[in-house]
Amino acid sequence: MNVIDTSDLKPGQTFSEPVYSYEQYLLAPPLVPIRQREIDLLVSCGIESVSTEGYIIEPDGEPPEPFEELDETIQSHLLEELNESIKSQTEQTSDQPQLQSDDQPSVQPKPRKSMSIFSISAVYENSAQYRAYKNLIDKLSAVFTSINSSINMEMRAVDNITIQLLQDLQNYRDNFVTFILGGEVTGHELAKSSVNTAILSALTANEMNLSEHKIHNIVSGALLHDVGMLRLSKGITEKRGGLSEAELEQIKSHPLHTSKIVTGELFGPKEVNLIALQHHERWDGNGYPDKLSGEAIDIGARIVSIADAFEAMVSKKSYRNSIIGYQAIKNLMADNARRFDPAVIIAFTKIIGIYPIGSIVRFNDTSIGRVISLNAGTPLRPVVQMLMDKNGEALDMENPEIIDLLKGRTLFIKEAIDPVKFENAEIE
């Protein structure tokens, strides 16, 4: 095994064999060039070295882009392309050799069809944190109902939800992120998506050391960023198939509808209105409605844009399934300064982790667990709750076994898994 210092990596380098950062995390398949963005992410996460069974092939000219341009800016269509990208990457790397652990058994445990151990609500349904999360969604849904019914509503109602959300995050930060990935709260879809985006935006803004006043406005903007969707026909917003050009243009108009609601009905502040208008602008200038680029886009809108994209990817919609948090993070990391501000992506990755809180992961000994908290600076060594042993037996949920992967070096994450697909797999 060849160990290479992160400081020695150069953009455009390829390797004859897969490259791994920190044990099982696949950084690059064979002959796929390393990019500067990936090197920067390793540095920002404190990962000092990578390993490979192969050798370095130095770059010859400009490295090719391994990801095609995602030219659709409408969220639903973008996500369809991201899913195809994931599928393609999986097919390209599935046949590559994987690092093996000495204690890995030769027989994989057989998944069972009914696995309540994966259910978030089974653990948290009656808890204070779960009630707090649902309360935020219910309150925002009531605001949206009033707006949709043209009932007079003041910005104060949104500010109160913002204050409550920020207070709850002080106590239930990790729980709230788990609920976002769990996706088990049903109904009030627009309100739920908006609360989730606001939670992720608040955490990112705090990581970037923004002022309390700025964070408050960012959270309020995140809560309201898609309220303009209420002004569009449900035939468009809930359509399962592809959208026509005319329908796409109507979808693109929702930031303008949101702005009118924020300024003309709620009389909200300028900072909140900027998020309403700009959360679909792109770092490269190809967004809408004004084709702003780079730092001309408000920092709050840049944060909400990333939080919104992540939330959409991990949430099940009527027209598609969700993807797991690990893959959503990989998609953001692959953006390459197209849609998103690279500095915000780094901050977002730090607070969410490579394996986000709530992720279901399989270990090198084939046991399974859920990520429950992160270790700062070591994103691949979180704290986990064990759910299933290496023989495929469900563990006691009332007396859970908690393992800090930073303290034990023999157990490490091999892959993130989709619990829905795992549960529904056929038993051999």
C-alpha positions as CSV (number, residue, x, y, z in Angstrom):
1,M,0.0,0.0,0.0
2,N,1.4,3.4,-1.0
3,V,0.7,6.3,1.3
4,I,0.8,9.8,-0.3
5,D,0.8,13.1,1.5
6,T,-2.1,15.3,0.6
7,S,0.4,18.1,0.1
8,D,2.0,16.1,-2.7
9,L,-1.2,15.8,-4.7
10,K,-1.6,17.9,-7.8
11,P,-4.7,18.5,-9.9
12,G,-4.8,16.3,-13.0
13,Q,-2.9,13.5,-11.5
14,T,-4.3,10.0,-12.1
15,F,-3.6,6.7,-10.5
16,S,-3.3,3.2,-11.8
17,E,-5.4,1.8,-9.0
18,P,-8.2,3.3,-6.8
19,V,-7.2,6.1,-4.4
20,Y,-8.6,6.1,-0.9
21,S,-8.6,8.8,1.8
22,Y,-8.7,7.5,5.3
23,E,-9.3,3.8,4.8
24,Q,-12.4,3.0,2.8
25,Y,-13.5,6.4,1.4
26,L,-13.0,6.2,-2.4
27,L,-11.4,9.5,-3.5
28,A,-11.0,8.6,-7.2
29,P,-11.3,5.5,-9.4
30,P,-8.3,4.4,-11.6
31,L,-7.4,6.9,-14.4
32,V,-9.9,9.5,-13.2
33,P,-8.0,12.8,-12.6
34,I,-7.8,14.4,-9.2
35,R,-9.2,17.9,-9.2
36,Q,-8.1,20.9,-7.1
37,R,-11.6,21.0,-5.5
38,E,-11.0,17.5,-4.1
39,I,-7.5,18.4,-2.9
40,D,-8.9,21.5,-1.1
41,L,-11.6,19.5,0.6
42,L,-9.1,17.0,1.9
43,V,-7.0,19.9,3.3
44,S,-10.1,21.6,4.9
45,C,-11.1,18.4,6.6
46,G,-7.6,17.8,8.0
47,I,-6.9,14.6,6.0
48,E,-3.2,14.5,5.7
49,S,-2.7,11.5,3.4
50,V,-4.3,9.2,0.9
51,S,-3.5,5.6,0.0
52,T,-3.4,3.4,-3.2
53,E,-2.2,0.0,-4.3
54,G,-1.1,1.7,-7.6
55,Y,1.2,4.5,-8.7
56,I,0.8,8.1,-9.8
57,I,0.4,9.0,-13.4
58,E,1.4,12.6,-13.8
59,P,-0.9,15.0,-15.6
60,D,-0.3,15.7,-19.3
61,G,-1.9,19.0,-20.1
62,E,-5.3,20.1,-18.8
63,P,-7.2,17.3,-17.1
64,P,-10.6,16.5,-18.6
65,E,-13.8,17.3,-16.6
66,P,-15.2,14.0,-15.2
67,F,-18.7,15.4,-14.8
68,E,-20.9,16.8,-17.6
69,E,-22.4,20.2,-17.3
70,L,-25.8,20.1,-15.6
71,D,-27.6,22.6,-17.8
72,E,-31.1,22.3,-16.3
73,T,-31.7,24.8,-13.5
74,I,-35.1,23.6,-12.4
75,Q,-34.8,21.7,-9.2
76,S,-36.7,18.6,-10.3
77,H,-34.8,18.2,-13.5
78,L,-31.5,18.9,-11.9
79,L,-32.1,16.1,-9.4
80,E,-33.0,13.7,-12.1
81,E,-29.6,14.4,-13.7
82,L,-27.8,14.1,-10.4
83,N,-29.4,10.7,-9.9
84,E,-28.2,9.6,-13.3
85,S,-24.7,10.9,-12.4
86,I,-24.7,8.8,-9.3
87,K,-25.8,5.7,-11.2
88,S,-23.1,6.2,-13.8
89,Q,-20.3,6.7,-11.1
90,T,-21.5,3.6,-9.2
91,E,-21.3,1.5,-12.4
92,Q,-17.9,2.8,-13.2
93,T,-16.4,2.0,-9.8
94,S,-18.3,-1.1,-8.7
95,D,-15.9,-3.4,-10.3
96,Q,-12.8,-1.8,-8.8
97,P,-10.9,-3.6,-6.1
98,Q,-11.9,-2.7,-2.5
99,L,-9.7,-2.6,0.6
100,Q,-10.4,-5.6,2.7
101,S,-10.4,-6.0,6.5
102,D,-8.7,-9.1,8.1
103,D,-11.8,-9.7,10.2
104,Q,-14.4,-9.4,7.4
105,P,-16.5,-12.6,7.2
106,S,-16.9,-14.3,3.8
107,V,-20.7,-14.4,4.0
108,Q,-22.7,-11.2,4.0
109,P,-25.7,-11.0,6.4
110,K,-29.0,-11.5,4.7
111,P,-31.2,-8.4,4.9
112,R,-34.7,-8.8,6.3
113,K,-37.8,-7.2,4.9
114,S,-39.0,-5.5,8.1
115,M,-36.4,-3.5,9.9
116,S,-37.9,-1.2,12.5
117,I,-34.3,-0.5,13.7
118,F,-33.9,1.9,10.8
119,S,-37.0,3.9,11.7
120,I,-36.3,7.3,13.2
121,S,-39.8,7.7,14.5
122,A,-39.6,4.4,16.4
123,V,-36.8,6.0,18.5
124,Y,-37.8,9.6,18.7
125,E,-41.6,9.8,18.1
126,N,-42.5,10.7,21.6
127,S,-39.4,12.7,22.4
128,A,-39.1,16.5,23.1
129,Q,-36.8,17.0,20.1
130,Y,-39.2,15.2,17.7
131,R,-42.1,17.3,19.0
132,A,-40.0,20.5,18.6
133,Y,-39.2,19.6,15.0
134,K,-42.8,18.9,14.1
135,N,-44.0,22.0,15.9
136,L,-41.8,24.2,13.6
137,I,-43.3,22.5,10.5
138,D,-46.8,22.9,11.8
139,K,-46.3,26.6,12.6
140,L,-44.8,27.4,9.2
141,S,-47.5,25.4,7.5
142,A,-50.1,27.6,9.3
143,V,-48.3,30.7,8.0
144,F,-48.3,29.3,4.4
145,T,-52.0,28.4,4.7
146,S,-52.8,32.0,5.7
147,I,-50.7,33.4,2.8
148,N,-52.3,31.1,0.3
149,S,-55.8,32.1,1.6
150,S,-54.9,35.9,1.3
151,I,-55.3,36.3,5.1
152,N,-53.3,39.2,6.4
153,M,-50.0,38.0,7.8
154,E,-47.1,39.9,9.4
155,M,-43.4,39.1,9.2
156,R,-43.5,38.8,13.0
157,A,-45.0,35.3,12.6
158,V,-42.0,34.2,10.6
159,D,-39.6,35.9,12.9
160,N,-41.1,34.0,15.9
161,I,-40.5,30.7,14.1
162,T,-37.0,31.8,13.3
163,I,-36.3,32.5,16.9
164,Q,-37.7,29.2,18.0
165,L,-35.8,27.3,15.4
166,L,-32.5,28.9,16.5
167,Q,-33.2,28.1,20.1
168,D,-34.1,24.5,19.4
169,L,-30.9,24.1,17.4
170,Q,-28.9,24.8,20.5
171,N,-30.4,21.7,22.1
172,Y,-31.3,19.4,19.3
173,R,-28.8,20.1,16.5
174,D,-27.9,16.5,15.8
175,N,-31.4,15.3,16.2
176,F,-32.8,17.8,13.7
177,V,-30.2,16.7,11.0
178,T,-31.2,13.1,11.7
179,F,-34.9,14.0,11.1
180,I,-34.0,15.6,7.8
181,L,-32.3,12.5,6.5
182,G,-34.9,10.2,8.1
183,G,-37.7,11.9,6.1
184,E,-40.4,10.2,8.2
185,V,-42.6,13.3,8.9
186,T,-45.4,13.2,6.3
187,G,-47.6,16.0,5.1
188,H,-47.0,19.8,4.9
189,E,-44.3,19.1,2.3
190,L,-43.6,22.7,1.4
191,A,-43.3,23.7,5.1
192,K,-41.2,20.7,5.9
193,S,-38.8,21.3,3.0
194,S,-38.5,25.0,4.1
195,V,-37.9,24.1,7.8
196,N,-35.2,21.6,6.7
197,T,-33.5,24.2,4.5
198,A,-33.6,26.7,7.3
199,I,-32.0,24.3,9.7
200,L,-29.2,23.5,7.3
201,S,-28.8,27.2,6.5
202,A,-28.5,28.2,10.1
203,L,-25.8,25.6,10.8
204,T,-23.8,26.7,7.7
205,A,-24.1,30.4,8.5
206,N,-22.9,29.7,12.0
207,E,-19.9,27.7,10.7
208,M,-19.0,30.7,8.6
209,N,-19.1,32.9,11.7
210,L,-21.7,35.3,10.4
211,S,-23.4,37.7,12.9
212,E,-26.5,36.8,14.8
213,H,-28.5,39.4,12.9
214,K,-27.3,38.0,9.6
215,I,-28.1,34.4,10.7
216,H,-31.6,35.4,11.8
217,N,-32.3,36.9,8.3
218,I,-30.8,33.9,6.6
219,V,-33.1,31.5,8.5
220,S,-36.1,33.7,7.8
221,G,-35.2,33.8,4.1
222,A,-34.8,30.0,4.1
223,L,-38.2,29.6,5.7
224,L,-39.8,31.7,3.0
225,H,-37.6,31.0,0.0
226,D,-40.1,28.8,-1.9
227,V,-43.4,30.4,-0.6
228,G,-43.9,31.8,-4.2
229,M,-44.6,28.2,-5.2
230,L,-48.1,28.8,-3.7
231,R,-48.8,31.2,-6.5
232,L,-48.2,28.5,-9.2
233,S,-50.7,25.9,-10.4
234,K,-50.5,22.6,-8.6
235,G,-50.7,21.0,-12.0
236,I,-47.1,22.3,-12.5
237,T,-45.6,22.0,-9.0
238,E,-46.9,18.5,-8.5
239,K,-46.4,17.2,-12.1
240,R,-44.8,13.8,-12.2
241,G,-43.5,13.9,-15.8
242,G,-41.2,16.4,-17.6
243,L,-42.2,20.0,-17.9
244,S,-42.8,21.9,-21.1
245,E,-40.8,25.1,-21.9
246,A,-43.8,27.2,-20.9
247,E,-44.1,25.3,-17.6
248,L,-40.4,25.7,-16.9
249,E,-40.7,29.4,-17.3
250,Q,-43.5,29.5,-14.8
251,I,-41.4,27.5,-12.3
252,K,-38.6,30.1,-12.9
253,S,-41.0,32.8,-11.9
254,H,-41.4,31.6,-8.3
255,P,-38.6,33.8,-6.9
256,L,-40.4,36.8,-8.2
257,H,-43.6,35.6,-6.6
258,T,-41.8,35.0,-3.3
259,S,-40.3,38.5,-3.5
260,K,-43.7,40.0,-3.9
261,I,-45.0,38.1,-0.9
262,V,-42.0,39.1,1.3
263,T,-42.1,42.8,0.4
264,G,-45.7,43.4,-0.5
265,E,-47.6,41.2,2.0
266,L,-45.2,40.5,4.9
267,F,-43.2,43.7,4.6
268,G,-40.0,41.8,5.3
269,P,-36.5,43.2,5.4
270,K,-34.2,43.7,2.4
271,E,-31.9,40.8,3.4
272,V,-34.8,38.3,3.4
273,N,-36.0,39.6,0.0
274,L,-32.5,39.1,-1.5
275,I,-32.7,35.4,-0.5
276,A,-36.1,35.2,-2.1
277,L,-34.9,36.7,-5.3
278,Q,-31.4,35.1,-5.6
279,H,-31.6,31.6,-4.3
280,H,-31.6,30.2,-7.8
281,E,-28.8,32.3,-9.1
282,R,-25.6,30.3,-9.9
283,W,-22.0,30.9,-9.0
284,D,-21.1,30.7,-12.7
285,G,-23.8,33.3,-13.7
286,N,-26.2,30.8,-15.4
287,G,-29.0,31.0,-12.9
288,Y,-32.2,33.0,-12.7
289,P,-33.8,35.5,-12.6
290,D,-31.0,38.0,-13.1
291,K,-28.0,35.8,-14.0
292,L,-25.9,37.1,-11.2
293,S,-22.5,35.4,-10.5
294,G,-20.0,35.0,-7.8
295,E,-20.0,37.4,-4.9
296,A,-22.6,39.5,-6.6
297,I,-25.1,37.0,-5.2
298,D,-26.0,37.7,-1.6
299,I,-24.2,35.4,0.9
300,G,-27.5,34.4,2.4
301,A,-28.8,33.3,-1.0
302,R,-25.6,31.3,-1.6
303,I,-26.1,29.5,1.7
304,V,-29.8,28.8,1.2
305,S,-29.1,27.6,-2.4
306,I,-26.8,24.8,-1.2
307,A,-29.0,23.9,1.8
308,D,-32.0,23.7,-0.5
309,A,-30.2,21.5,-3.0
310,F,-29.1,19.1,-0.3
311,E,-32.5,18.9,1.3
312,A,-34.1,18.3,-2.1
313,M,-31.7,15.5,-2.9
314,V,-32.3,13.6,0.4
315,S,-36.1,14.1,0.4
316,K,-38.6,11.9,-1.3
317,K,-40.8,13.7,-3.8
318,S,-43.9,12.6,-5.7
319,Y,-41.9,12.3,-8.9
320,R,-38.8,10.6,-7.7
321,N,-37.1,8.8,-4.8
322,S,-34.6,10.4,-2.4
323,I,-30.9,9.6,-2.4
324,I,-28.7,9.0,0.7
325,G,-26.9,11.8,2.4
326,Y,-23.4,10.5,1.4
327,Q,-24.3,10.7,-2.3
328,A,-25.8,14.1,-1.9
329,I,-22.6,15.4,-0.3
330,K,-20.6,13.8,-3.2
331,N,-22.8,15.6,-5.7
332,L,-22.2,18.9,-3.9
333,M,-18.4,18.2,-3.8
334,A,-18.5,17.5,-7.6
335,D,-20.1,20.9,-8.4
336,N,-16.8,22.4,-9.4
337,A,-17.9,26.1,-8.8
338,R,-20.8,25.9,-11.2
339,R,-23.9,26.3,-9.2
340,F,-22.4,26.9,-5.7
341,D,-19.9,29.0,-3.9
342,P,-17.0,26.7,-3.2
343,A,-16.3,28.3,0.2
344,V,-19.9,27.7,1.3
345,I,-19.7,24.0,0.1
346,I,-16.6,23.6,2.4
347,A,-18.5,25.0,5.3
348,F,-21.5,22.9,4.6
349,T,-19.5,19.7,4.4
350,K,-17.8,20.5,7.7
351,I,-21.2,20.7,9.5
352,I,-22.9,17.9,7.7
353,G,-19.9,15.5,7.3
354,I,-19.0,13.0,4.6
355,Y,-21.5,10.6,6.3
356,P,-24.2,13.0,7.5
357,I,-25.8,12.5,10.9
358,G,-28.6,10.0,10.5
359,S,-26.8,8.1,7.7
360,I,-27.1,4.3,7.8
361,V,-23.6,2.8,7.2
362,R,-22.1,-0.6,6.8
363,F,-18.8,-1.3,8.5
364,N,-15.8,-3.4,7.4
365,D,-17.1,-6.4,9.4
366,T,-20.5,-6.0,7.7
367,S,-22.2,-4.8,10.9
368,I,-24.6,-1.8,10.4
369,G,-25.1,1.4,12.4
370,R,-26.4,4.9,12.3
371,V,-24.3,8.0,12.5
372,I,-25.4,10.0,15.5
373,S,-22.7,12.7,15.8
374,L,-19.5,13.9,14.1
375,N,-15.9,14.3,15.3
376,A,-14.6,17.7,14.3
377,G,-11.7,17.4,11.8
378,T,-12.2,13.7,11.2
379,P,-15.3,13.4,8.9
380,L,-14.8,9.7,8.3
381,R,-14.7,8.8,12.0
382,P,-18.1,9.8,13.4
383,V,-19.8,8.5,16.5
384,V,-22.3,5.7,15.6
385,Q,-25.1,3.7,17.2
386,M,-24.9,0.1,16.3
387,L,-28.1,-1.3,14.7
388,M,-27.1,-4.8,13.5
389,D,-24.3,-7.1,14.2
390,K,-22.1,-8.8,11.6
391,N,-24.4,-11.8,11.6
392,G,-27.3,-9.8,10.5
393,E,-29.0,-9.8,13.9
394,A,-30.8,-6.6,15.1
395,L,-29.4,-5.2,18.3
396,D,-31.2,-4.0,21.4
397,M,-32.6,-0.5,20.7
398,E,-33.5,0.2,24.3
399,N,-29.8,-0.2,25.4
400,P,-28.0,0.9,22.3
401,E,-24.3,0.3,21.8
402,I,-22.5,3.6,21.0
403,I,-19.1,3.5,19.3
404,D,-16.8,6.5,18.7
405,L,-14.9,5.4,15.6
406,L,-12.1,7.9,16.4
407,K,-11.2,5.9,19.5
408,G,-11.3,2.5,18.0
409,R,-9.1,1.9,14.9
410,T,-10.3,-1.6,13.9
411,L,-13.8,-0.7,12.9
412,F,-14.4,1.7,10.0
413,I,-17.1,2.7,7.6
414,K,-17.0,0.7,4.3
415,E,-20.1,2.3,2.7
416,A,-23.3,4.2,3.2
417,I,-26.5,2.2,2.4
418,D,-30.0,3.1,1.6
419,P,-32.2,1.5,4.3
420,V,-35.2,1.4,2.0
421,K,-33.4,-0.7,-0.6
422,F,-31.8,-2.8,2.1
423,E,-35.2,-3.6,3.7
424,N,-36.8,-4.4,0.4
425,A,-34.1,-6.7,-0.8
426,E,-35.0,-10.2,-1.6
427,I,-33.9,-12.8,1.0
428,E,-31.8,-15.5,-0.7
